[in-house]
Amino acid sequence: MRRFLILSHRVPVSGAFSLNDLAGGGGRVDEIARCVSTAFLVSNDLRRDTELTVLFAQAPPPAARRMHFVGERIRHLNPDERSTAALIKNALVRSIPFDHPIEASPGLFVGPTDPLPELARALASGPAYWLTESGAPLGVDEPAPDATVVLGDVDDPRPEEVELLERSDARKRSLGPISLRASQCIDVWHNRADLVAGGAPGLPPERSPTAVVRTD
Ligand SMILES: C[S@@+](CC[C@H](N)C(=O)[O-])C[C@H]1O[C@@H](n2cnc3c(N)ncnc32)[C@H](O)[C@@H]1O
């Protein structure tokens, strides 16, 4: 299982934004939508062995929200970012009256959270990586198959999150000298992990890169 965790600080946790203004009033929910898209979608298929969590911390608890996407169950995920942003918006809006997580649409769980303890819990649940430009270069053979990969969104983690990450056992790693979008980091991570795994998790063997065999 590959797990991504994104720390989001600008997206209105009430879901009160227009689908015509994803980057402005939506607090760059366009980038969160791209992260969801790159985490799960490949050409004509889905990565079912992937999960992605977004901690929406634009407002403090109890308004803060944890959104959890499960590749094995997810439906209604289309390649365009507007429809993914609509899934996110609808989930945030639907969760408002609940004090517990709900499955807002198949494979998309959302509920109240306290972001810092939730981040600590995720970091303690197994091998973890914190992707940051200031980390040590990610080794070619390094991506662990069951790792949780923590990323900022359009901003870097807040100081209290950085402190927690620094205190944790998460490996602080860089994907290269250029500051990338979070969604691009997910693409790079998947590719690096695919190469380590020798195939693509969750894809049927005939669609795996290892199935391409030269006969000459
Ligand atoms: C758009 S970047 C954050 C803003 C960026 N630090 C800047 O100076 O503009 C979003 C996140 O992507 C990840 N990231 C971006 N470039 C990276 C790199 N070269 N190596 C590892 N992680 C990176 C980090 O987790 C970062 O918080």
PDBQT file of the ligand as one rigid body, heavy atoms in Angstrom, charges set to zero:
ROOT
HETATM    1  C1  LIG A 301       4.741  23.820  -3.953  1.00  0.00    +0.000 C 
HETATM    2  S1  LIG A 301       5.762  23.048  -2.746  1.00  0.00    +0.000 S 
HETATM    3  C2  LIG A 301       5.770  24.225  -1.431  1.00  0.00    +0.000 C 
HETATM    4  C3  LIG A 301       6.336  25.580  -1.731  1.00  0.00    +0.000 C 
HETATM    5  C4  LIG A 301       7.783  25.574  -2.036  1.00  0.00    +0.000 C 
HETATM    6  N1  LIG A 301       8.596  25.105  -0.916  1.00  0.00    +0.000 N 
HETATM    7  C5  LIG A 301       8.264  26.957  -2.492  1.00  0.00    +0.000 C 
HETATM    8  O1  LIG A 301       9.289  27.419  -2.035  1.00  0.00    +0.000 OA
HETATM    9  O2  LIG A 301       7.578  27.560  -3.309  1.00  0.00    +0.000 OA
HETATM   10  C6  LIG A 301       4.702  21.837  -2.061  1.00  0.00    +0.000 C 
HETATM   11  C7  LIG A 301       5.364  20.681  -1.396  1.00  0.00    +0.000 C 
HETATM   12  O3  LIG A 301       5.947  19.839  -2.371  1.00  0.00    +0.000 OA
HETATM   13  C8  LIG A 301       7.061  19.159  -1.809  1.00  0.00    +0.000 C 
HETATM   14  N2  LIG A 301       8.233  19.466  -2.647  1.00  0.00    +0.000 N 
HETATM   15  C9  LIG A 301       8.340  20.410  -3.588  1.00  0.00    +0.000 A 
HETATM   16  N3  LIG A 301       9.515  20.318  -4.222  1.00  0.00    +0.000 NA
HETATM   17  C10 LIG A 301      10.179  19.273  -3.660  1.00  0.00    +0.000 A 
HETATM   18  C11 LIG A 301      11.458  18.657  -3.883  1.00  0.00    +0.000 A 
HETATM   19  N4  LIG A 301      12.299  19.118  -4.814  1.00  0.00    +0.000 N 
HETATM   20  N5  LIG A 301      11.786  17.588  -3.130  1.00  0.00    +0.000 NA
HETATM   21  C12 LIG A 301      10.941  17.099  -2.190  1.00  0.00    +0.000 A 
HETATM   22  N6  LIG A 301       9.728  17.654  -1.937  1.00  0.00    +0.000 NA
HETATM   23  C13 LIG A 301       9.350  18.713  -2.657  1.00  0.00    +0.000 A 
HETATM   24  C14 LIG A 301       7.188  19.628  -0.373  1.00  0.00    +0.000 C 
HETATM   25  O4  LIG A 301       6.504  18.706   0.451  1.00  0.00    +0.000 OA
HETATM   26  C15 LIG A 301       6.473  20.970  -0.416  1.00  0.00    +0.000 C 
HETATM   27  O5  LIG A 301       5.996  21.345   0.852  1.00  0.00    +0.000 OA
ENDROOT
TORSDOF 0
